[in-house]
């Protein structure tokens, strides 16, 4: 505590807004993400491929997942 009664500590981490929009944390603590390549040039892609791109997936690399969790503070 300083003389005026406020805590002197490091500032809080801010949520990385770009990461917040792209990733979410599952109930079991995994990092969920949506798949790429689903925004345009869809005519040449098969229905099966587009259907599989709809489904979300998780980040498999432990280091990547740890970094993303730090960005979104979950």
Beta strands, then each sheet from edge to edge (+ up, - down):
strand 1: 23-25
strand 2: 31-33
strand 3: 57-58
sheet 1: 1+ 2- 3+
end
